[in-house]
Structures are given as structure tokens and as C-alpha cells.
């Protein structure tokens, strides 16, 4: 947290610098809960998570039986040494739903609170306070969702915009030069092939799609607009509606 008074420094520049360096989720409540969990773990480290892991494995097994529902498993990532057993990532794309749409229904109708929302999936976190009733409510909600939504084959163009465009990045300027370059704001449709002047990052997963100095591509714009249309949160954009983008004023 920074306290700024007067006109000695430019507040907009300070804000941009802070966004570059600060955590995406500074929370003292989170830090306090981590300290409490550490204290609990130190008392019985060998068995304290056994019940929670058992509930997570049971939930995963039952979720895999629900038509139209996919569950992320460790076997999907053979090069990864381990996967957190207390995190359940559930896919809803076979139901024709985005993660944002599924989360809205599950939260509204069943009071289910998730850990992370993605374009196609939702991640739920189990912990020491999770009981069987909580897991049963999650299963009931997802069963209801699967029973009321027909299986829909996703249109090909939608499938393409669901994937982050990280394979065609073109850097025109180094981030430092782009940060200090002259800038202007243009309509989003006019930003294609121009150099981005701001860091634009959908959350989750919190990985920037555009950073200062990169060439703005049609795929990047389509992906960001797709995330926005589904209710996703876009961080860093000067225009929260994403109708315009700040670009570097370069030839």
C-alpha cells in the first residue's frame, strides 16, 4: 500500500509501477490463515490431512461418473512430480458451459464457493475445515448442472478463442522502452499490429496476455474479449470495458 499526497509525483505512473511489482492477492487474512494452518500441521504432521485427502479422492471418483463432467488428474501431466490432492479441477465444456457460467449457477443455487475460475473449468480447494456435507453439496450441485444442461459440441471458433495465445508472441520493444515511450489510446479494433503500452492480464490464471512492448495480435484481442464476455476479470487494462487499449506511439 502506498500513500500519495500532492503533485510531486505523477500518480498514474506510480500506479503503473505498483502494478508491475505488487502481488495479485495481498491479504492479511490469508497470511493469518496460513500461519494458523502451519501451527495445526506442526501438532500432527503425519495424519492431519488424511481425512481431507480421503474426501477429495472420493469426490474425484464420484465426479468422474457424472456425464459431461471432466476431472483433471495427475496422469494428464506425466512430467509433473506431483499434484496437490486437495485441489479438484472440474471441466464443464462438454455441457456447453464456460467456467464462469457454471460458477455463477453453482454459487447462486447451491452456495458453492470455488478457488479459481477458468474459461472451461473451475478449481475447488478442500482443506482441514472441509466436511462430508460440503463435498456432498458440491456433488449435488454439479449433478444438477449436468442434468439440466445438454451436451453441446463447441463451435470451432469458440474453441480457438478459449486458449491463451502464447505461441505467436512478437516483441517489438523491450518492456522498459515501452514503459517510458509516448502512448495513446485507440479503439480495440484499431490496436491490431500496434505495440502494446500496457500490461493486460486475465485472472485466473494471472498470466499476462499482453505486456508493454509486444505486438497486439488478433488472437490476443479475441481471447481477451472472449474472457471478458464470459464474466472474467481483466487486470491492468486502463479501460475496464476493454473497448480501447493503450499503445506505444511508435513508427
Backbone torsions as a table, in degrees:
resi	resn	phi	psi	omega
1	UNK	NA	132.5	178.3
2	UNK	-119.5	137.7	175.5
3	UNK	-105.7	122.6	-176.6
4	UNK	-121.0	132.3	179.2
5	UNK	-136.6	142.2	177.5
6	UNK	79.4	-168.2	-175.1
7	UNK	-117.3	23.4	-178.6
8	UNK	-66.3	-39.4	179.0
9	UNK	-120.6	155.7	178.8
10	UNK	-79.2	116.9	-174.3
11	UNK	-65.1	-34.0	-179.6
12	UNK	-67.4	-39.0	177.9
13	UNK	-66.7	-42.3	177.2
14	UNK	-59.4	-42.3	-179.8
15	UNK	-62.9	-41.4	179.2
16	UNK	-65.3	-41.2	178.6
17	UNK	-64.6	-41.4	-179.3
18	UNK	-63.3	-40.9	178.9
19	UNK	-62.9	-29.7	179.8
20	UNK	-70.7	-31.3	-171.3
21	UNK	-106.5	-28.1	-170.2
22	UNK	-77.3	161.0	174.8
23	UNK	-68.4	151.2	177.4
24	UNK	-77.9	-13.8	-176.9
25	UNK	-146.0	63.4	177.6
26	UNK	-73.1	117.4	-176.7
27	UNK	-147.1	118.3	177.8
28	UNK	-71.8	-26.6	174.4
29	UNK	-63.1	-41.1	178.1
30	UNK	-64.7	-44.3	179.6
31	UNK	-62.1	-40.3	178.8
32	UNK	-65.5	-39.8	179.7
33	UNK	-67.4	-35.6	176.7
34	UNK	-64.5	-39.1	179.2
35	UNK	-67.2	-39.4	177.4
36	UNK	-65.4	-40.4	178.3
37	UNK	-64.5	-38.5	177.2
38	UNK	-60.8	-42.0	179.8
39	UNK	-64.6	-42.0	178.0
40	UNK	-63.1	-43.5	-177.7
41	UNK	-63.1	-34.7	-178.0
42	UNK	-68.0	-20.6	-177.6
43	UNK	-78.0	-39.5	-179.8
44	UNK	-147.4	70.4	-171.6
45	UNK	-64.5	-24.5	-173.3
46	UNK	-83.0	-23.7	-171.9
47	UNK	-127.6	-7.6	-169.5
48	UNK	-62.3	-31.0	-177.7
49	UNK	-97.2	1.6	-175.3
50	UNK	-57.7	-47.1	-177.6
51	UNK	-65.5	-41.3	179.8
52	UNK	-64.6	-41.5	179.0
53	UNK	-65.9	-38.4	177.8
54	UNK	-62.9	-42.2	177.8
55	UNK	-64.4	-40.5	-179.8
56	UNK	-64.6	-43.1	179.2
57	UNK	-65.5	-38.3	178.2
58	UNK	-65.5	-43.8	179.3
59	UNK	-62.6	-42.4	179.7
60	UNK	-61.2	-43.4	-179.3
61	UNK	-62.9	-41.6	-179.0
62	UNK	-73.9	-35.7	178.9
63	UNK	-63.9	-36.2	-179.0
64	UNK	-65.4	-18.3	179.7
65	UNK	-87.1	-9.4	-177.2
66	UNK	-83.7	122.4	-179.6
67	UNK	-59.2	135.9	177.4
68	UNK	85.9	-0.8	-178.0
69	UNK	-111.9	134.1	177.1
70	UNK	-114.8	147.1	-179.8
71	UNK	-125.9	128.8	178.8
72	UNK	-73.6	129.9	-179.3
73	UNK	-124.8	162.5	-179.4
74	UNK	-61.7	-30.8	-178.6
75	UNK	-64.3	-19.2	178.1
76	UNK	-71.4	-16.1	-177.9
77	UNK	-129.4	75.6	-174.3
78	UNK	-61.9	-23.3	-178.9
79	UNK	-86.7	-4.7	178.9
80	UNK	-88.2	132.2	-178.5
81	UNK	-67.5	-27.6	-177.5
82	UNK	-162.4	163.6	174.8
83	UNK	-133.0	138.0	-179.8
84	UNK	-59.9	115.8	-176.5
85	UNK	-71.1	-13.2	-177.5
86	UNK	-94.5	3.1	176.3
87	UNK	-107.8	128.2	177.7
88	UNK	-113.0	116.0	176.7
89	UNK	-105.5	118.4	-172.2
90	UNK	-115.3	127.6	179.9
91	UNK	-97.9	140.9	-176.5
92	UNK	-121.9	9.9	-172.7
93	UNK	-65.4	-28.8	179.6
94	UNK	-70.7	-15.3	176.0
95	UNK	-90.5	-1.2	-177.1
96	UNK	77.5	20.2	-178.1
97	UNK	-115.4	143.5	169.4
98	UNK	-83.0	167.0	176.6
99	UNK	-61.3	-36.8	-179.3
100	UNK	-65.5	-42.1	-179.9
101	UNK	-67.0	-43.5	179.3
102	UNK	-64.1	-41.3	-179.4
103	UNK	-64.0	-40.0	-180.0
104	UNK	-60.0	-43.0	-179.8
105	UNK	-68.6	-45.8	-176.9
106	UNK	-67.0	-35.8	178.5
107	UNK	-72.3	-43.5	-176.8
108	UNK	-68.7	-45.1	-172.4
109	UNK	-92.3	-23.2	-174.9
110	UNK	-127.0	-2.8	179.2
111	UNK	66.7	27.8	-178.2
112	UNK	-89.9	123.7	-178.5
113	UNK	-106.2	125.5	-176.8
114	UNK	-94.2	173.3	175.9
115	UNK	-93.8	-45.2	-179.1
116	UNK	-143.9	146.8	176.2
117	UNK	-118.6	133.9	175.5
118	UNK	-120.1	177.9	179.0
119	UNK	-58.4	-40.2	-174.5
120	UNK	-117.5	-6.5	-171.0
121	UNK	-146.1	170.0	175.0
122	UNK	-132.4	139.8	175.8
123	UNK	-109.6	129.8	177.7
124	UNK	-112.2	142.6	-179.2
125	UNK	-114.0	125.7	172.3
126	UNK	-96.8	150.6	-179.2
127	UNK	-147.8	-167.5	-176.7
128	UNK	-65.1	-22.3	-179.6
129	UNK	-91.8	-2.3	-179.4
130	UNK	-76.6	130.3	178.6
131	UNK	-116.8	175.6	-177.5
132	UNK	-63.3	-34.0	178.8
133	UNK	-62.9	-37.8	178.2
134	UNK	-63.6	-44.9	-179.9
135	UNK	-64.8	-39.3	-180.0
136	UNK	-65.0	-36.8	177.6
137	UNK	-65.7	-39.8	176.8
138	UNK	-62.3	-46.5	180.0
139	UNK	-63.0	-42.5	-179.8
140	UNK	-63.3	-41.9	-179.9
141	UNK	-64.0	-44.2	-178.6
142	UNK	-70.9	-36.2	174.9
143	UNK	-61.3	-43.1	178.6
144	UNK	-61.9	-42.7	179.9
145	UNK	-62.2	-45.0	-179.9
146	UNK	-65.4	-32.8	-178.6
147	UNK	-77.2	-21.4	-176.9
148	UNK	-103.8	-8.8	179.9
149	UNK	-113.4	125.7	179.5
150	UNK	-74.9	150.6	174.9
151	UNK	-69.1	126.9	-177.0
152	UNK	-127.5	129.9	175.1
153	UNK	-74.6	121.7	-177.4
154	UNK	-66.0	136.4	174.0
155	UNK	-59.6	146.9	-175.2
156	UNK	-61.5	-39.0	-178.4
157	UNK	-67.1	-31.7	178.0
158	UNK	-70.5	-37.7	178.8
159	UNK	-60.9	-39.1	-178.6
160	UNK	-66.0	-41.3	-177.6
161	UNK	-78.2	-7.2	177.7
162	UNK	-80.2	-15.4	-176.4
163	UNK	-103.8	132.0	-179.3
164	UNK	-63.0	133.9	-175.1
165	UNK	-85.2	74.7	-178.0
166	UNK	-99.8	1.9	-174.7
167	UNK	-99.8	0.4	-179.5
168	UNK	-133.6	41.5	-178.6
169	UNK	-75.8	131.0	177.4
170	UNK	-122.3	118.9	179.6
171	UNK	-97.8	120.6	-179.2
172	UNK	-95.7	-32.8	-179.3
173	UNK	-138.2	154.1	172.8
174	UNK	-72.6	150.9	-175.5
175	UNK	-54.0	-37.5	-178.9
176	UNK	-63.5	-46.6	179.7
177	UNK	-63.8	-39.1	179.3
178	UNK	-67.2	-35.4	-178.8
179	UNK	-63.0	-40.9	-176.1
180	UNK	-94.3	-0.7	-179.5
181	UNK	-71.4	158.2	173.0
182	UNK	-66.0	143.5	-174.7
183	UNK	-132.4	161.8	173.6
184	UNK	-149.4	160.0	-178.8
185	UNK	-103.7	131.4	179.3
186	UNK	-127.1	159.9	175.7
187	UNK	-64.8	149.3	-172.4
188	UNK	-58.8	-36.0	179.9
189	UNK	-69.0	-24.0	-179.8
190	UNK	-89.5	-4.1	-174.9
191	UNK	-84.4	-12.3	-176.9
192	UNK	-59.6	133.3	179.5
193	UNK	73.8	2.4	173.7
194	UNK	-92.2	169.0	-176.7
195	UNK	-92.8	124.3	-178.3
196	UNK	-63.6	137.4	177.3
197	UNK	-109.5	6.4	179.8
198	UNK	-145.0	160.5	179.0
199	UNK	-93.4	119.6	-177.2
200	UNK	-118.9	122.7	-167.7
201	UNK	-138.9	112.4	174.0
202	UNK	-74.2	141.8	-179.5
203	UNK	-130.2	131.9	-11.2
204	UNK	-71.5	166.9	11.1
205	UNK	-91.5	0.6	-179.7
206	UNK	85.1	21.2	177.5
207	UNK	-105.6	122.4	-177.6
208	UNK	-59.7	136.1	173.2
209	UNK	-88.3	-32.4	176.1
210	UNK	-132.9	137.1	173.0
211	UNK	-126.8	158.4	178.9
212	UNK	-54.7	129.3	179.6
213	UNK	104.8	-14.5	179.7
214	UNK	-89.7	147.9	176.4
215	UNK	-75.2	131.6	180.0
216	UNK	-79.6	121.9	-179.1
217	UNK	-104.5	162.3	177.3
218	UNK	-62.3	-38.5	-179.9
219	UNK	-63.6	-40.3	179.7
220	UNK	-64.4	-43.7	179.2
221	UNK	-64.7	-45.1	179.5
222	UNK	-59.8	-42.1	-179.5
223	UNK	-64.2	-46.4	-179.2
224	UNK	-63.7	-42.8	178.9
225	UNK	-66.3	-34.8	177.6
226	UNK	-64.6	-45.6	177.6
227	UNK	-60.9	-44.4	-179.4
228	UNK	-62.4	-41.8	-177.7
229	UNK	-66.0	-25.3	180.0
230	UNK	-88.3	0.0	179.4
231	UNK	97.4	10.2	179.7
232	UNK	-72.5	160.3	-179.4
233	UNK	-97.5	128.1	178.8
234	UNK	-109.9	119.3	-178.3
235	UNK	-100.4	146.1	172.2
236	UNK	93.9	-21.8	-178.2
237	UNK	-72.6	132.5	179.0
238	UNK	-67.6	-26.9	176.7
239	UNK	-104.6	104.9	-177.2
240	UNK	-62.1	-22.0	178.3
241	UNK	-84.0	-11.0	-179.6
242	UNK	59.7	31.6	174.4
243	UNK	-86.3	-14.3	177.4
244	UNK	-142.0	160.0	-179.2
245	UNK	-136.7	141.9	175.8
246	UNK	-81.8	127.8	179.9
247	UNK	-123.2	156.8	176.6
248	UNK	-76.3	136.3	-178.1
249	UNK	-86.9	77.1	-178.4
250	UNK	-125.5	159.9	178.4
251	UNK	-77.9	NA	NA
